[in-house]
Amino acid sequence: MEKWADYLISAVSYENHLIHVVVRHADTDTGITDGEAVDRMTISSDMKKGLEYYTMYSGKDTWRRGSKIRLFSMGGEMYLRADSNRAKMDNLGDLPSTDMEPLIPKELEHKPDASGQKTR
């Protein structure tokens, strides 16, 4: 199978018109991996490093490649889009939604202190 990109996104959820989490699959020499939940900062960071992302859709017993995802900056904020519009919001097209949550490394988890307040 021809490699499409470094990573492929099969589902997305948004909060206030920005990506909250996506289901990301690695596109490897041996095929497409199972999906994992990642946040928009991970995608932005990867794309700044030159990694390529595309959307993908589930077909009958296979995947179909969708659109290339573009990263652009406007007003100091980065946006991710699968179209050429430069609107101040993320848009990965008509991908299905997901209720997965991104994994947070243990050292970054908020933990309650003695007063019950969450701290880092």
Beta strands, then each sheet from edge to edge (+ up, - down):
strand 1: 7-15
strand 2: 18-28
strand 3: 31-32
strand 4: 36-38
strand 5: 53-59
strand 6: 62-68
strand 7: 70-74
strand 8: 77-81
strand 9: 111-112
strand 10: 118-119
sheet 1: 3+ 2- 1+ 5+ 6-
sheet 2: 3+ 2- 4+
sheet 3: 7+ 8-
sheet 4: 9+ 10-
end
